[in-house]
Amino acid sequence: MKLSRPVSWFLLAFGVWSWFIWITFVKNLWQDGSGLAFDDAGDPTGYFWVHLLLAIASFLLGTGVGAVGFRGVRALRGELPDDSRQDSGGETRNEPGDEHVVQRQ
């Protein structure tokens, strides 16, 4: 499957955003002083565990989505537009990795 450039960049940006948001969320959850995440004895509550699992799952999904976007961006970097593969004489030139392409005149 081939992703377009905007879709690849969007997925990569989503992955980066996910890292920023969920790491910040876990830091804030860990330092919670409202009594929701930790009880009076300092032990984690159900709220803490549910939100920690939510953050981990979202972080992993965001990482996967970002990795797909990164691979899409990397794949598009190596491509040349079709008309840029012709030399000044109108002949199509081969690029590295095009050994499998058979050209007919």
N, C-alpha and C positions, 0 to 999 in steps of 0.2 A: 504494500500500500504506500502511496506517495502523498505526503501532506503538503499543503500549500505553504508558502512563506508566512503569511499572516497567522495561519493556524499553528504552525510550528512555534512562532514567537509567542503567541498567546499561551500555549501550553507550557513553554519554558518560563514565562513570566508568572503563570499560576503556580508553578513549582517553587519558584523563588519566594513568592508571596506567602505560600504555605509554610515554608521554613520560617520566615520572619514572624508570621502571626502565631503559629502554634508553639514555637519556642518561647515567645513573649508570654503567651497564655500560661504555659507551664510554670514559668518563673513567677508570674503573678499568683498562680494557684498555690505554689509552694510557700510564698510569703504572705498568704492570706491571714489577715488579723481579725476578720469579721466573725469568726466562729463557725463558718460554714464548712471549711475544708478540714479543720482540726478541732477536736473537742477541748474541754478545759484541761484535760490531762496531757494534751499535745499529740494525741493519737489521731491518725487519719479517719475521717468519717466516710460514709457511703458517697456523699457528694464529691469528695476528693477522688475516690477510686473511679467513679463513673466518668468524671470529667478528665481524669488522667487517661483512661482507656479511650475516650473520645478523641483526645488530643493526639495520642499515639496513632490511632487508626487514621485520622485525618492527615497527620504528618507523613505516614507511610504512603497513603494514596496520593498526596501532593507530590511526594518524591517520585513516585512512579509516573505520574502525569508529566512532571518536569523532565524526567529522563526521556520520555517519548518525544517531547518537544525539542530537547537538546539533540537527540538523534536526527530529528527532522531538519533542524537548522544546519547541523553538520553535513547532512546529505545534500542539502541545497547549496551549500558553499562550494562544493566541487563541480557543480553543473555549469555549463556554458549555454547561452541561448543558441538555438539551432543555426542562425545565420552567422554567428561568430566562429563557427567551425569551418567556414569556407575561406580559402586563401584568396589572394588577389586575382588568381586566374580562374576562379569559380569552381575549383576542385575542392572536394571535401577532404579535410586532413584528419588523420586519426589522432586521438588524444590518448594519453596513457590510460590503460584499462579498456581500450576499445578493441583489443585483439580478437574478441569473439564476434565482432561486427563484420559481416560480409557485404561489401559494396558492389553494386552492379552498375555498369555504365550504360 
